[in-house]
Structures are given as structure tokens and as C-alpha cells.
Amino acid sequence: MSVKRPAELSPESMARANRKRLAAEEGARAMADVGRQAVEARKNMARLRELRETREAAAAATGLAPLPAPPPKKRTRKLPR
């Protein structure tokens, strides 16, 4: 027993198809945006790495050692009131 599809789509099914189409378009736009942001972040990291390496090489050439990282501060206990 086969069910015949109506020649015309109901307004509900047309609205559902439109929502699905819009969601797919928005998803594709969002994925492209995320990819674009990832590329920008990688470019920025590469630029910063190059600057850091250049600065470290210049410091090594002049014999100046980079400043050591400050030691982490000890936590103090809060006194109950």
C-alpha cells in the first residue's frame, strides 16, 4: 500500500522546510566564521612568536639575560571574622 503525496505542500511543511533551509545557511555561515577566526588566531600567534624569538635573539646577542619570571606569590589564609 503506497501513500500518494499531495501535489501541494501544506503551509506547515513549507514553513518547516524554510526553517531547515535557513538553519543550514546559518550553520554554514557560522562554520566559515569560526574557520576564519581560527586562521586569524594562528596568524597572530605566528606574528607574536616571531617577535618573541627576535627579542630573545637580540637579548642573547647583547649578552643580556631576559628577566626571570617573578616567583608565584604565596597564598595567605583569610582569617575568619
HTML snippet that shows the backbone in 3Dmol.js (N, CA, C, O; Angstrom):
<script src="https://3Dmol.org/build/3Dmol-min.js"></script>
<div id="view" style="width:600px;height:400px;position:relative"></div>
<script>
const pdb = `
ATOM      1  N   MET A   1       0.831  -1.156   0.000  1.00  0.00           N
ATOM      2  CA  MET A   1       0.000   0.000   0.000  1.00  0.00           C
ATOM      3  C   MET A   1       0.892   1.241   0.000  1.00  0.00           C
ATOM      4  O   MET A   1       1.665   1.457   0.934  1.00  0.00           O
ATOM      5  N   SER A   2       0.786   2.013  -1.001  1.00  0.00           N
ATOM      6  CA  SER A   2       1.601   3.219  -1.078  1.00  0.00           C
ATOM      7  C   SER A   2       0.728   4.435  -0.834  1.00  0.00           C
ATOM      8  O   SER A   2      -0.451   4.473  -1.188  1.00  0.00           O
ATOM      9  N   VAL A   3       1.347   5.421  -0.218  1.00  0.00           N
ATOM     10  CA  VAL A   3       0.607   6.642   0.092  1.00  0.00           C
ATOM     11  C   VAL A   3       1.000   7.680  -0.935  1.00  0.00           C
ATOM     12  O   VAL A   3       2.183   7.921  -1.175  1.00  0.00           O
ATOM     13  N   LYS A   4       0.013   8.282  -1.526  1.00  0.00           N
ATOM     14  CA  LYS A   4       0.261   9.301  -2.534  1.00  0.00           C
ATOM     15  C   LYS A   4       0.571  10.624  -1.859  1.00  0.00           C
ATOM     16  O   LYS A   4      -0.120  11.029  -0.924  1.00  0.00           O
ATOM     17  N   ARG A   5       1.600  11.288  -2.326  1.00  0.00           N
ATOM     18  CA  ARG A   5       1.946  12.604  -1.784  1.00  0.00           C
ATOM     19  C   ARG A   5       1.048  13.641  -2.434  1.00  0.00           C
ATOM     20  O   ARG A   5       0.773  13.567  -3.632  1.00  0.00           O
ATOM     21  N   PRO A   6       0.595  14.593  -1.662  1.00  0.00           N
ATOM     22  CA  PRO A   6      -0.244  15.632  -2.260  1.00  0.00           C
ATOM     23  C   PRO A   6       0.595  16.504  -3.189  1.00  0.00           C
ATOM     24  O   PRO A   6       1.792  16.695  -2.971  1.00  0.00           O
ATOM     25  N   ALA A   7      -0.045  17.023  -4.213  1.00  0.00           N
ATOM     26  CA  ALA A   7       0.657  17.854  -5.193  1.00  0.00           C
ATOM     27  C   ALA A   7       1.114  19.159  -4.553  1.00  0.00           C
ATOM     28  O   ALA A   7       2.160  19.701  -4.911  1.00  0.00           O
ATOM     29  N   GLU A   8       0.335  19.652  -3.618  1.00  0.00           N
ATOM     30  CA  GLU A   8       0.687  20.903  -2.954  1.00  0.00           C
ATOM     31  C   GLU A   8       1.182  20.613  -1.546  1.00  0.00           C
ATOM     32  O   GLU A   8       0.678  19.719  -0.866  1.00  0.00           O
ATOM     33  N   LEU A   9       2.178  21.384  -1.120  1.00  0.00           N
ATOM     34  CA  LEU A   9       2.679  21.232   0.238  1.00  0.00           C
ATOM     35  C   LEU A   9       1.829  22.068   1.187  1.00  0.00           C
ATOM     36  O   LEU A   9       1.328  23.135   0.832  1.00  0.00           O
ATOM     37  N   SER A  10       1.685  21.561   2.380  1.00  0.00           N
ATOM     38  CA  SER A  10       0.907  22.304   3.370  1.00  0.00           C
ATOM     39  C   SER A  10       1.734  23.500   3.863  1.00  0.00           C
ATOM     40  O   SER A  10       2.960  23.485   3.754  1.00  0.00           O
ATOM     41  N   PRO A  11       1.089  24.510   4.392  1.00  0.00           N
ATOM     42  CA  PRO A  11       1.829  25.670   4.904  1.00  0.00           C
ATOM     43  C   PRO A  11       2.805  25.281   6.017  1.00  0.00           C
ATOM     44  O   PRO A  11       3.883  25.864   6.127  1.00  0.00           O
ATOM     45  N   GLU A  12       2.431  24.300   6.839  1.00  0.00           N
ATOM     46  CA  GLU A  12       3.323  23.859   7.910  1.00  0.00           C
ATOM     47  C   GLU A  12       4.587  23.229   7.351  1.00  0.00           C
ATOM     48  O   GLU A  12       5.688  23.499   7.831  1.00  0.00           O
ATOM     49  N   SER A  13       4.428  22.384   6.331  1.00  0.00           N
ATOM     50  CA  SER A  13       5.608  21.729   5.761  1.00  0.00           C
ATOM     51  C   SER A  13       6.466  22.731   5.004  1.00  0.00           C
ATOM     52  O   SER A  13       7.690  22.600   4.985  1.00  0.00           O
ATOM     53  N   MET A  14       5.852  23.724   4.383  1.00  0.00           N
ATOM     54  CA  MET A  14       6.635  24.761   3.694  1.00  0.00           C
ATOM     55  C   MET A  14       7.416  25.581   4.722  1.00  0.00           C
ATOM     56  O   MET A  14       8.579  25.914   4.496  1.00  0.00           O
ATOM     57  N   ALA A  15       6.781  25.905   5.848  1.00  0.00           N
ATOM     58  CA  ALA A  15       7.457  26.665   6.900  1.00  0.00           C
ATOM     59  C   ALA A  15       8.595  25.848   7.490  1.00  0.00           C
ATOM     60  O   ALA A  15       9.669  26.386   7.761  1.00  0.00           O
ATOM     61  N   ARG A  16       8.370  24.546   7.694  1.00  0.00           N
ATOM     62  CA  ARG A  16       9.405  23.670   8.237  1.00  0.00           C
ATOM     63  C   ARG A  16      10.593  23.592   7.286  1.00  0.00           C
ATOM     64  O   ARG A  16      11.745  23.665   7.715  1.00  0.00           O
ATOM     65  N   ALA A  17      10.310  23.443   5.998  1.00  0.00           N
ATOM     66  CA  ALA A  17      11.387  23.375   5.002  1.00  0.00           C
ATOM     67  C   ALA A  17      12.153  24.693   4.966  1.00  0.00           C
ATOM     68  O   ALA A  17      13.377  24.694   4.830  1.00  0.00           O
ATOM     69  N   ASN A  18      11.450  25.805   5.087  1.00  0.00           N
ATOM     70  CA  ASN A  18      12.116  27.103   5.095  1.00  0.00           C
ATOM     71  C   ASN A  18      13.005  27.259   6.326  1.00  0.00           C
ATOM     72  O   ASN A  18      14.119  27.773   6.226  1.00  0.00           O
ATOM     73  N   ARG A  19      12.513  26.815   7.495  1.00  0.00           N
ATOM     74  CA  ARG A  19      13.325  26.890   8.721  1.00  0.00           C
ATOM     75  C   ARG A  19      14.569  26.030   8.594  1.00  0.00           C
ATOM     76  O   ARG A  19      15.654  26.442   9.005  1.00  0.00           O
ATOM     77  N   LYS A  20      14.423  24.840   8.029  1.00  0.00           N
ATOM     78  CA  LYS A  20      15.580  23.956   7.854  1.00  0.00           C
ATOM     79  C   LYS A  20      16.599  24.574   6.902  1.00  0.00           C
ATOM     80  O   LYS A  20      17.805  24.493   7.133  1.00  0.00           O
ATOM     81  N   ARG A  21      16.102  25.192   5.828  1.00  0.00           N
ATOM     82  CA  ARG A  21      17.000  25.831   4.864  1.00  0.00           C
ATOM     83  C   ARG A  21      17.747  26.988   5.525  1.00  0.00           C
ATOM     84  O   ARG A  21      18.958  27.127   5.351  1.00  0.00           O
ATOM     85  N   LEU A  22      17.030  27.818   6.281  1.00  0.00           N
ATOM     86  CA  LEU A  22      17.666  28.947   6.963  1.00  0.00           C
ATOM     87  C   LEU A  22      18.687  28.470   8.001  1.00  0.00           C
ATOM     88  O   LEU A  22      19.756  29.062   8.145  1.00  0.00           O
ATOM     89  N   ALA A  23      18.349  27.397   8.718  1.00  0.00           N
ATOM     90  CA  ALA A  23      19.271  26.866   9.717  1.00  0.00           C
ATOM     91  C   ALA A  23      20.533  26.340   9.055  1.00  0.00           C
ATOM     92  O   ALA A  23      21.632  26.527   9.577  1.00  0.00           O
ATOM     93  N   ALA A  24      20.388  25.683   7.909  1.00  0.00           N
ATOM     94  CA  ALA A  24      21.554  25.164   7.197  1.00  0.00           C
ATOM     95  C   ALA A  24      22.446  26.312   6.706  1.00  0.00           C
ATOM     96  O   ALA A  24      23.671  26.235   6.800  1.00  0.00           O
ATOM     97  N   GLU A  25      21.825  27.371   6.186  1.00  0.00           N
ATOM     98  CA  GLU A  25      22.604  28.527   5.725  1.00  0.00           C
ATOM     99  C   GLU A  25      23.333  29.194   6.884  1.00  0.00           C
ATOM    100  O   GLU A  25      24.506  29.548   6.766  1.00  0.00           O
ATOM    101  N   GLU A  26      22.635  29.365   8.004  1.00  0.00           N
ATOM    102  CA  GLU A  26      23.251  29.991   9.178  1.00  0.00           C
ATOM    103  C   GLU A  26      24.386  29.125   9.713  1.00  0.00           C
ATOM    104  O   GLU A  26      25.424  29.644  10.122  1.00  0.00           O
ATOM    105  N   GLY A  27      24.194  27.811   9.711  1.00  0.00           N
ATOM    106  CA  GLY A  27      25.255  26.906  10.159  1.00  0.00           C
ATOM    107  C   GLY A  27      26.483  26.996   9.282  1.00  0.00           C
ATOM    108  O   GLY A  27      27.609  26.996   9.781  1.00  0.00           O
ATOM    109  N   ALA A  28      26.276  27.073   7.979  1.00  0.00           N
ATOM    110  CA  ALA A  28      27.412  27.185   7.058  1.00  0.00           C
ATOM    111  C   ALA A  28      28.136  28.508   7.287  1.00  0.00           C
ATOM    112  O   ALA A  28      29.366  28.555   7.263  1.00  0.00           O
ATOM    113  N   ARG A  29      27.376  29.585   7.509  1.00  0.00           N
ATOM    114  CA  ARG A  29      27.997  30.890   7.780  1.00  0.00           C
ATOM    115  C   ARG A  29      28.798  30.847   9.083  1.00  0.00           C
ATOM    116  O   ARG A  29      29.906  31.377   9.157  1.00  0.00           O
ATOM    117  N   ALA A  30      28.231  30.215  10.101  1.00  0.00           N
ATOM    118  CA  ALA A  30      28.909  30.128  11.394  1.00  0.00           C
ATOM    119  C   ALA A  30      30.193  29.314  11.283  1.00  0.00           C
ATOM    120  O   ALA A  30      31.216  29.688  11.857  1.00  0.00           O
ATOM    121  N   MET A  31      30.149  28.210  10.554  1.00  0.00           N
ATOM    122  CA  MET A  31      31.351  27.390  10.393  1.00  0.00           C
ATOM    123  C   MET A  31      32.437  28.166   9.639  1.00  0.00           C
ATOM    124  O   MET A  31      33.613  28.080   9.991  1.00  0.00           O
ATOM    125  N   ALA A  32      32.052  28.916   8.614  1.00  0.00           N
ATOM    126  CA  ALA A  32      33.020  29.717   7.880  1.00  0.00           C
ATOM    127  C   ALA A  32      33.622  30.783   8.780  1.00  0.00           C
ATOM    128  O   ALA A  32      34.820  31.053   8.703  1.00  0.00           O
ATOM    129  N   ASP A  33      32.801  31.393   9.635  1.00  0.00           N
ATOM    130  CA  ASP A  33      33.282  32.423  10.549  1.00  0.00           C
ATOM    131  C   ASP A  33      34.263  31.825  11.554  1.00  0.00           C
ATOM    132  O   ASP A  33      35.299  32.428  11.836  1.00  0.00           O
ATOM    133  N   VAL A  34      33.956  30.668  12.088  1.00  0.00           N
ATOM    134  CA  VAL A  34      34.850  30.012  13.042  1.00  0.00           C
ATOM    135  C   VAL A  34      36.181  29.676  12.367  1.00  0.00           C
ATOM    136  O   VAL A  34      37.245  29.870  12.955  1.00  0.00           O
ATOM    137  N   GLY A  35      36.120  29.178  11.146  1.00  0.00           N
ATOM    138  CA  GLY A  35      37.354  28.877  10.416  1.00  0.00           C
ATOM    139  C   GLY A  35      38.182  30.122  10.167  1.00  0.00           C
ATOM    140  O   GLY A  35      39.407  30.098  10.290  1.00  0.00           O
ATOM    141  N   ARG A  36      37.510  31.217   9.815  1.00  0.00           N
ATOM    142  CA  ARG A  36      38.212  32.477   9.562  1.00  0.00           C
ATOM    143  C   ARG A  36      38.873  32.985  10.853  1.00  0.00           C
ATOM    144  O   ARG A  36      40.006  33.464  10.817  1.00  0.00           O
ATOM    145  N   GLN A  37      38.179  32.882  11.979  1.00  0.00           N
ATOM    146  CA  GLN A  37      38.745  33.310  13.250  1.00  0.00           C
ATOM    147  C   GLN A  37      39.938  32.451  13.644  1.00  0.00           C
ATOM    148  O   GLN A  37      40.910  32.958  14.203  1.00  0.00           O
ATOM    149  N   ALA A  38      39.874  31.161  13.359  1.00  0.00           N
ATOM    150  CA  ALA A  38      40.990  30.271  13.679  1.00  0.00           C
ATOM    151  C   ALA A  38      42.222  30.642  12.860  1.00  0.00           C
ATOM    152  O   ALA A  38      43.339  30.630  13.377  1.00  0.00           O
ATOM    153  N   VAL A  39      42.023  30.971  11.590  1.00  0.00           N
ATOM    154  CA  VAL A  39      43.148  31.376  10.743  1.00  0.00           C
ATOM    155  C   VAL A  39      43.756  32.664  11.276  1.00  0.00           C
ATOM    156  O   VAL A  39      44.979  32.793  11.335  1.00  0.00           O
ATOM    157  N   GLU A  40      42.914  33.622  11.666  1.00  0.00           N
ATOM    158  CA  GLU A  40      43.414  34.883  12.209  1.00  0.00           C
ATOM    159  C   GLU A  40      44.192  34.655  13.493  1.00  0.00           C
ATOM    160  O   GLU A  40      45.228  35.286  13.704  1.00  0.00           O
ATOM    161  N   ALA A  41      43.717  33.769  14.353  1.00  0.00           N
ATOM    162  CA  ALA A  41      44.402  33.483  15.614  1.00  0.00           C
ATOM    163  C   ALA A  41      45.759  32.846  15.346  1.00  0.00           C
ATOM    164  O   ALA A  41      46.744  33.189  16.000  1.00  0.00           O
ATOM    165  N   ARG A  42      45.821  31.916  14.385  1.00  0.00           N
ATOM    166  CA  ARG A  42      47.112  31.286  14.069  1.00  0.00           C
ATOM    167  C   ARG A  42      48.098  32.297  13.498  1.00  0.00           C
ATOM    168  O   ARG A  42      49.286  32.255  13.817  1.00  0.00           O
ATOM    169  N   LYS A  43      47.610  33.211  12.650  1.00  0.00           N
ATOM    170  CA  LYS A  43      48.481  34.251  12.105  1.00  0.00           C
ATOM    171  C   LYS A  43      49.017  35.141  13.215  1.00  0.00           C
ATOM    172  O   LYS A  43      50.201  35.480  13.229  1.00  0.00           O
ATOM    173  N   ASN A  44      48.152  35.517  14.142  1.00  0.00           N
ATOM    174  CA  ASN A  44      48.571  36.373  15.246  1.00  0.00           C
ATOM    175  C   ASN A  44      49.589  35.654  16.123  1.00  0.00           C
ATOM    176  O   ASN A  44      50.576  36.260  16.541  1.00  0.00           O
ATOM    177  N   MET A  45      49.366  34.369  16.409  1.00  0.00           N
ATOM    178  CA  MET A  45      50.314  33.610  17.225  1.00  0.00           C
ATOM    179  C   MET A  45      51.669  33.515  16.531  1.00  0.00           C
ATOM    180  O   MET A  45      52.711  33.627  17.177  1.00  0.00           O
ATOM    181  N   ALA A  46      51.653  33.309  15.220  1.00  0.00           N
ATOM    182  CA  ALA A  46      52.919  33.241  14.477  1.00  0.00           C
ATOM    183  C   ALA A  46      53.640  34.584  14.528  1.00  0.00           C
ATOM    184  O   ALA A  46      54.861  34.627  14.677  1.00  0.00           O
ATOM    185  N   ARG A  47      52.891  35.680  14.404  1.00  0.00           N
ATOM    186  CA  ARG A  47      53.497  37.013  14.454  1.00  0.00           C
ATOM    187  C   ARG A  47      54.103  37.265  15.831  1.00  0.00           C
ATOM    188  O   ARG A  47      55.220  37.773  15.932  1.00  0.00           O
ATOM    189  N   LEU A  48      53.380  36.917  16.884  1.00  0.00           N
ATOM    190  CA  LEU A  48      53.886  37.124  18.238  1.00  0.00           C
ATOM    191  C   LEU A  48      55.087  36.228  18.528  1.00  0.00           C
ATOM    192  O   LEU A  48      56.030  36.655  19.195  1.00  0.00           O
ATOM    193  N   ARG A  49      55.063  34.980  18.029  1.00  0.00           N
ATOM    194  CA  ARG A  49      56.192  34.073  18.222  1.00  0.00           C
ATOM    195  C   ARG A  49      57.439  34.632  17.547  1.00  0.00           C
ATOM    196  O   ARG A  49      58.534  34.583  18.107  1.00  0.00           O
ATOM    197  N   GLU A  50      57.260  35.166  16.330  1.00  0.00           N
ATOM    198  CA  GLU A  50      58.394  35.740  15.608  1.00  0.00           C
ATOM    199  C   GLU A  50      58.960  36.939  16.373  1.00  0.00           C
ATOM    200  O   GLU A  50      60.178  37.082  16.480  1.00  0.00           O
ATOM    201  N   LEU A  51      58.096  37.792  16.900  1.00  0.00           N
ATOM    202  CA  LEU A  51      58.566  38.936  17.685  1.00  0.00           C
ATOM    203  C   LEU A  51      59.321  38.480  18.935  1.00  0.00           C
ATOM    204  O   LEU A  51      60.370  39.029  19.273  1.00  0.00           O
ATOM    205  N   ARG A  52      58.777  37.475  19.613  1.00  0.00           N
ATOM    206  CA  ARG A  52      59.425  36.970  20.825  1.00  0.00           C
ATOM    207  C   ARG A  52      60.785  36.371  20.508  1.00  0.00           C
ATOM    208  O   ARG A  52      61.764  36.634  21.207  1.00  0.00           O
ATOM    209  N   GLU A  53      60.846  35.564  19.450  1.00  0.00           N
ATOM    210  CA  GLU A  53      62.122  34.950  19.086  1.00  0.00           C
ATOM    211  C   GLU A  53      63.145  35.995  18.672  1.00  0.00           C
ATOM    212  O   GLU A  53      64.330  35.858  18.979  1.00  0.00           O
ATOM    213  N   THR A  54      62.701  37.038  17.977  1.00  0.00           N
ATOM    214  CA  THR A  54      63.607  38.117  17.590  1.00  0.00           C
ATOM    215  C   THR A  54      64.132  38.832  18.829  1.00  0.00           C
ATOM    216  O   THR A  54      65.324  39.124  18.929  1.00  0.00           O
ATOM    217  N   ARG A  55      63.242  39.109  19.761  1.00  0.00           N
ATOM    218  CA  ARG A  55      63.644  39.782  21.003  1.00  0.00           C
ATOM    219  C   ARG A  55      64.612  38.916  21.798  1.00  0.00           C
ATOM    220  O   ARG A  55      65.594  39.425  22.337  1.00  0.00           O
ATOM    221  N   GLU A  56      64.346  37.612  21.878  1.00  0.00           N
ATOM    222  CA  GLU A  56      65.240  36.715  22.608  1.00  0.00           C
ATOM    223  C   GLU A  56      66.598  36.607  21.923  1.00  0.00           C
ATOM    224  O   GLU A  56      67.629  36.548  22.593  1.00  0.00           O
ATOM    225  N   ALA A  57      66.603  36.581  20.599  1.00  0.00           N
ATOM    226  CA  ALA A  57      67.870  36.505  19.872  1.00  0.00           C
ATOM    227  C   ALA A  57      68.677  37.786  20.089  1.00  0.00           C
ATOM    228  O   ALA A  57      69.895  37.723  20.256  1.00  0.00           O
ATOM    229  N   ALA A  58      68.023  38.934  20.087  1.00  0.00           N
ATOM    230  CA  ALA A  58      68.721  40.198  20.318  1.00  0.00           C
ATOM    231  C   ALA A  58      69.269  40.244  21.737  1.00  0.00           C
ATOM    232  O   ALA A  58      70.378  40.731  21.954  1.00  0.00           O
ATOM    233  N   ALA A  59      68.516  39.749  22.696  1.00  0.00           N
ATOM    234  CA  ALA A  59      68.981  39.736  24.081  1.00  0.00           C
ATOM    235  C   ALA A  59      70.169  38.787  24.231  1.00  0.00           C
ATOM    236  O   ALA A  59      71.103  39.088  24.975  1.00  0.00           O
ATOM    237  N   ALA A  60      70.150  37.662  23.546  1.00  0.00           N
ATOM    238  CA  ALA A  60      71.252  36.706  23.624  1.00  0.00           C
ATOM    239  C   ALA A  60      72.499  37.281  22.952  1.00  0.00           C
ATOM    240  O   ALA A  60      73.615  37.037  23.409  1.00  0.00           O
ATOM    241  N   ALA A  61      72.318  38.036  21.880  1.00  0.00           N
ATOM    242  CA  ALA A  61      73.462  38.615  21.160  1.00  0.00           C
ATOM    243  C   ALA A  61      74.129  39.703  21.993  1.00  0.00           C
ATOM    244  O   ALA A  61      75.349  39.855  21.934  1.00  0.00           O
ATOM    245  N   THR A  62      73.374  40.446  22.751  1.00  0.00           N
ATOM    246  CA  THR A  62      73.951  41.514  23.558  1.00  0.00           C
ATOM    247  C   THR A  62      74.414  41.005  24.912  1.00  0.00           C
ATOM    248  O   THR A  62      75.065  41.732  25.661  1.00  0.00           O
ATOM    249  N   GLY A  63      74.087  39.776  25.226  1.00  0.00           N
ATOM    250  CA  GLY A  63      74.527  39.189  26.491  1.00  0.00           C
ATOM    251  C   GLY A  63      73.601  39.509  27.643  1.00  0.00           C
ATOM    252  O   GLY A  63      73.897  39.156  28.785  1.00  0.00           O
ATOM    253  N   LEU A  64      72.512  40.154  27.380  1.00  0.00           N
ATOM    254  CA  LEU A  64      71.551  40.443  28.432  1.00  0.00           C
ATOM    255  C   LEU A  64      70.602  39.262  28.575  1.00  0.00           C
ATOM    256  O   LEU A  64      70.000  38.797  27.607  1.00  0.00           O
ATOM    257  N   ALA A  65      70.492  38.802  29.785  1.00  0.00           N
ATOM    258  CA  ALA A  65      69.565  37.704  30.027  1.00  0.00           C
ATOM    259  C   ALA A  65      68.174  38.277  30.229  1.00  0.00           C
ATOM    260  O   ALA A  65      68.020  39.339  30.833  1.00  0.00           O
ATOM    261  N   PRO A  66      67.178  37.596  29.738  1.00  0.00           N
ATOM    262  CA  PRO A  66      65.817  38.096  29.975  1.00  0.00           C
ATOM    263  C   PRO A  66      65.509  38.054  31.465  1.00  0.00           C
ATOM    264  O   PRO A  66      66.045  37.223  32.198  1.00  0.00           O
ATOM    265  N   LEU A  67      64.663  38.932  31.889  1.00  0.00           N
ATOM    266  CA  LEU A  67      64.288  38.967  33.299  1.00  0.00           C
ATOM    267  C   LEU A  67      63.597  37.666  33.676  1.00  0.00           C
ATOM    268  O   LEU A  67      62.732  37.176  32.950  1.00  0.00           O
ATOM    269  N   PRO A  68      63.988  37.110  34.827  1.00  0.00           N
ATOM    270  CA  PRO A  68      63.310  35.875  35.236  1.00  0.00           C
ATOM    271  C   PRO A  68      61.871  36.181  35.637  1.00  0.00           C
ATOM    272  O   PRO A  68      61.525  37.289  36.046  1.00  0.00           O
ATOM    273  N   ALA A  69      61.074  35.169  35.502  1.00  0.00           N
ATOM    274  CA  ALA A  69      59.662  35.322  35.867  1.00  0.00           C
ATOM    275  C   ALA A  69      59.577  35.508  37.376  1.00  0.00           C
ATOM    276  O   ALA A  69      60.289  34.830  38.117  1.00  0.00           O
ATOM    277  N   PRO A  70      58.737  36.395  37.839  1.00  0.00           N
ATOM    278  CA  PRO A  70      58.616  36.595  39.288  1.00  0.00           C
ATOM    279  C   PRO A  70      58.077  35.323  39.942  1.00  0.00           C
ATOM    280  O   PRO A  70      57.235  34.630  39.370  1.00  0.00           O
ATOM    281  N   PRO A  71      58.567  35.027  41.135  1.00  0.00           N
ATOM    282  CA  PRO A  71      58.070  33.816  41.800  1.00  0.00           C
ATOM    283  C   PRO A  71      56.593  33.976  42.148  1.00  0.00           C
ATOM    284  O   PRO A  71      56.135  35.082  42.433  1.00  0.00           O
ATOM    285  N   PRO A  72      55.865  32.891  42.124  1.00  0.00           N
ATOM    286  CA  PRO A  72      54.438  32.999  42.449  1.00  0.00           C
ATOM    287  C   PRO A  72      54.269  33.416  43.910  1.00  0.00           C
ATOM    288  O   PRO A  72      55.011  32.975  44.787  1.00  0.00           O
ATOM    289  N   LYS A  73      53.287  34.265  44.147  1.00  0.00           N
ATOM    290  CA  LYS A  73      53.046  34.742  45.499  1.00  0.00           C
ATOM    291  C   LYS A  73      52.387  33.635  46.313  1.00  0.00           C
ATOM    292  O   LYS A  73      51.573  32.862  45.808  1.00  0.00           O
ATOM    293  N   LYS A  74      52.766  33.582  47.586  1.00  0.00           N
ATOM    294  CA  LYS A  74      52.164  32.592  48.460  1.00  0.00           C
ATOM    295  C   LYS A  74      50.758  33.041  48.819  1.00  0.00           C
ATOM    296  O   LYS A  74      50.490  34.228  49.009  1.00  0.00           O
ATOM    297  N   ARG A  75      49.896  32.091  48.904  1.00  0.00           N
ATOM    298  CA  ARG A  75      48.519  32.401  49.279  1.00  0.00           C
ATOM    299  C   ARG A  75      48.457  32.642  50.776  1.00  0.00           C
ATOM    300  O   ARG A  75      49.085  31.934  51.564  1.00  0.00           O
ATOM    301  N   THR A  76      47.717  33.616  51.139  1.00  0.00           N
ATOM    302  CA  THR A  76      47.510  33.871  52.560  1.00  0.00           C
ATOM    303  C   THR A  76      46.126  33.377  52.926  1.00  0.00           C
ATOM    304  O   THR A  76      45.174  33.487  52.154  1.00  0.00           O
ATOM    305  N   ARG A  77      46.047  32.843  54.102  1.00  0.00           N
ATOM    306  CA  ARG A  77      44.754  32.346  54.566  1.00  0.00           C
ATOM    307  C   ARG A  77      43.933  33.513  55.045  1.00  0.00           C
ATOM    308  O   ARG A  77      44.439  34.421  55.705  1.00  0.00           O
ATOM    309  N   LYS A  78      42.698  33.484  54.715  1.00  0.00           N
ATOM    310  CA  LYS A  78      41.799  34.519  55.202  1.00  0.00           C
ATOM    311  C   LYS A  78      41.377  34.144  56.614  1.00  0.00           C
ATOM    312  O   LYS A  78      40.979  33.013  56.893  1.00  0.00           O
ATOM    313  N   LEU A  79      41.476  35.112  57.475  1.00  0.00           N
ATOM    314  CA  LEU A  79      41.089  34.856  58.847  1.00  0.00           C
ATOM    315  C   LEU A  79      39.571  34.984  58.984  1.00  0.00           C
ATOM    316  O   LEU A  79      38.966  35.925  58.470  1.00  0.00           O
ATOM    317  N   PRO A  80      38.971  34.030  59.681  1.00  0.00           N
ATOM    318  CA  PRO A  80      37.518  34.125  59.862  1.00  0.00           C
ATOM    319  C   PRO A  80      37.194  35.277  60.795  1.00  0.00           C
ATOM    320  O   PRO A  80      37.948  35.556  61.728  1.00  0.00           O
ATOM    321  N   ARG A  81      36.112  35.924  60.557  1.00  0.00           N
ATOM    322  CA  ARG A  81      35.711  37.070  61.382  1.00  0.00           C
ATOM    323  C   ARG A  81      34.681  36.667  62.378  1.00  0.00           C
ATOM    324  O   ARG A  81      34.221  37.498  63.161  1.00  0.00           O
TER     325      ARG A  81
END
`;
const viewer = $3Dmol.createViewer("view");
viewer.addModel(pdb, "pdb");
viewer.setStyle({}, {cartoon: {color: "spectrum"}});
viewer.zoomTo();
viewer.render();
</script>
